[in-house]
Amino acid sequence: STDLTSTVGYDNIIQHLNDGRKNCKEFEDFLKERAIIEEKYGKELINLSKKKPCGQTELHTLKRSLDVFKQQVDNVGQSHIQLAQTFREEAKKMEDFREKQKLHRKKIELVMEAIHKNRNLQYKKTMEVKQTCCSASSRMLIFPSTRAVLHLSSLSYFWQLFLKLAQTKSALEDSDRSYQQNIAALEKIREEWQKEHIKACEFFETQECERISYFRNALWLHANQLSLDCVQNDEKYEDIRKSLEMCSVEKDIDFFVNLRKTGSLAPAPVVYENYYNAQRNATPVRSPAPVPISR
């Protein structure tokens, strides 16, 4: 400002610096909150991998794959916990940086406050003297998810023996035929059973192969999903890096200056005006014109 006592330009700068310190504090708090989230997520993943059963009766190669899967889930959890610690360390660095800038800036502010105070006091004093002189003169100037069972009856003793022999022979023949028939039937059934048994075993084997393959692919897909998430996150972080590549200290400073500038002229010196001896100096000395100053 061309006004010598105005601090509007200086106040804009201090406000901008305080806003920057506030923004650093907000990012510091963001890192601390993100650290809490990452640590909680990491602990939940570790707890899941240790306590939740996941194919515990599986055998051989699939079991090894499951063991690797659960171990990697645990490792991911540990990584998130480590990431949380990293975020806390970064937050602490931000806090140290912020406080260091604050202390260094305070020294300058104290110097400036003293300068402003001294300047204003002197300006006030000067104006008072001017007013006094002006009172004694006539000129003045004023200046933002069944079983079957057989029973045989008996006859007379003689006939019993005869019939018994005949019956026994007949029964023996019947039994032999029945035996052969049953053997034939049994063989037929055995062959059919064996055939079906093989078919069933082949079906079960195919089904188990499909199950193991599906389970393996599900684990693979899950790993890919987690990996893809990391890739997608990296792409997001790459966007941040790209945006940071576009960040220019000079452009930000220039933008601020252009947004908050108050003028291009420095205050002109306050010159002495002779009110005491108006007759000698009838023409008052004019203040020199303000001159443009560089950024």
Salt bridges, closest charged atoms under 4 A:
GLU28 OE2 - LYS32 NZ 3.17
GLU28 OE1 - ARG98 NH2 2.80
ASP29 OD1 - LYS25 NZ 2.95
GLU38 OE2 - ARG34 NH2 2.77
GLU38 OE1 - HIS80 ND1 2.37
GLU39 OE1 - ARG88 NH2 2.88
GLU58 OE2 - ARG211 NH1 2.86
ASP74 OD2 - LYS50 NZ 3.57
GLU90 OE2 - LYS93 NZ 3.54
ASP96 OD1 - LYS92 NZ 2.70
GLU99 OE2 - ARG21 NH2 3.11
GLU99 OE2 - ARG98 NH1 3.09
GLU109 OE2 - ARG105 NE 3.29
ASP174 OD1 - ARG177 NH2 2.10
GLU187 OE2 - ARG190 NH2 2.67
GLU196 OE2 - LYS199 NZ 3.61
GLU208 OE2 - ARG211 NH2 2.87
ASP234 OD1 - ARG241 NH2 3.31
GLU238 OE1 - ARG241 NE 2.90
ASP254 OD1 - ARG295 NH1 2.58
